[in-house]
């Protein structure tokens, strides 16, 4: 139990697996980052991107194929999980079915050789932190999914680990409970003041919880940044795609003027902002549907005309599909009602049309 | 066994059809009929036969059994073979199955190797043992060649011969059963225990063992019943006249040497009763442990 740790350092952490045909592939490829005390870091990416592999490597449940992990100055990547002492919350909770809630939460303390008198008050405090004080005597099978989840969190934090690792802890909960538990996790993180590494495929979860987000794809880190920057300035097209830039259109580059790029394709000419150096005459523009301004009159520069071909009602606004005059399709969010066949004008703010190499 | 379970529970459809007659229950008829014809009827017939001796009152056979000096000790002799054999089989199978819990190349190889004896049958095992463990067997020869032990080794035609035979033939059964219980436990539980500070032994002690306990009890019962009815090896590699005169030999001699079917039935009944007492005791102990799903939460 160390209370004084400053940072966890990952240096070129790599894990490869044998694939069919005897080849090895890197499930995690040279992850390098430093996690400081008090920080909440989310590993974000689609399934199979290596985020869980990274978490298991940190926990010690998977051996590294290369690289090093150190806690402050001490190398820990050669230690077995039971010597690292990180608290881990598993996707399916992994509560011990034959132990009561109290014994589940106290397990880590018993493994550390504490006496029953020392364990009881700590378990009680952990259970009150996750608001389960009345359930101490129950078996996991008698609890709801949300309660089991909170027991799993209590069990991981009661050992006062320097790091809490969470592997998609909310993916088995329903939508309402997920949002409630999300706030709970953030509150607990704040109260403990230690570091949390949180694996998720849900961008909303990552954006709302994390101080820093690591976006991954195919084992390779795509971007490590604050939620604000990940949301507004994706480093590349993969990140943009994953962060909800649903309009991805390929154009011909006609002019480049520092950050501003002029593009054309068919009858459409638009101006965008360069995000990554171009490597040819073709480029891709990524635009978020909610950043397109929908109107019926000509919106001036950077506006395109088309007709509505589909409407998906979404409560406060609707997602409309627009067929542009040049034959391209765009998705836009509109808070004014639209119907199929309506003529429409879409204005794209040049600073929100992000240009990447094709 | 499974037929009884089927007939008893009838599957989840019973709950649905509680108000009326559930036609799915008809599916249990063949199994029930099978049980009645092949188990219940012979059992009741034997029970009746045991109380109907050629001479003397209804209890004469039982009186004979418990007063004849070469009959009643067979209970003790059989228990002395069956209990240690079962304990050894379950006790050795458990750590090996625990080691083999991770699916891999080795699991398949070792499983195959360990399962071979089950296909051999007791007689072939006895023959092998006579060749290998006998006074002029390979083991004896090898030890003498290496000057490790010069005296004759007597591992056949005595108590040890039967015990070894029971271990060879009973071990694969216990191993396979326990392996299936071990691999049924979600490995994430052990990983969770590891992150909480539990080493391999602590994981075994606190996670696997309590979750396996009910299965181990069941495995013990099945292995014990199998060992208790030992017959061929007690004759072939034992000393059937004395130290390994097990209860099934007594029953066999009563039935086919003295042609006293009634006494043989009584011995069979006593044999069944002793097994029942042990099985009931072990299954009673099972009630002290957690029984339920062995997963860690929502899948």
Interface residues (C-beta under 8 A of the other chain):
Chain A: X59 X60 X61 X80 X81 X82 X84 X85 X86 X87 X88 X90 X92 X93 X94 X95 X96 X97 X98 X107 X108 X111 X112 X139 X140 X141 X145 X148 X152 X155 X156 X159 X165 X172
Chain B: X186 X188 X189 X191 X192 X193 X194 X195 X196 X197 X198 X199 X202 X206 X207 X210 X211 X289 X290 X292 X293 X294 X295 X296 X297 X298 X299
